[in-house]
Amino acid sequence: MDHSTFLIALGRINEIKWGITPQEWLDSHWFVEINGIVLAEPSSSFFVFLLAFVILFVSFQFLKNTKHQKSRLWFGLSMLAWS
């Protein structure tokens, strides 16, 4: 990695808000509160969990139907570890 890549990666570091309180953060983001539990940005959370369950399902399908192929076994295990 050269120095220009490093500087580009840190180009917006001065935009980080230091000392922001949790309430200030919630005021600037979409959230839902259910029975005292705050779920920040619920649509994003939904898609993240949906993707995780899809990966788990596909992983178990590969592990269940390896058809004596090591590649299917390793692919299923890698997806299981990733999720």
Protein Blocks (a to p, Z undefined) as FASTA:
>chain_A
ZZklmmmmmmmmmmpcghiafklmmmmpccddeehiacehkllmmmmmmmmmmmmmmmmm
mmmmnnopaklmmmmmmmmmmZZ
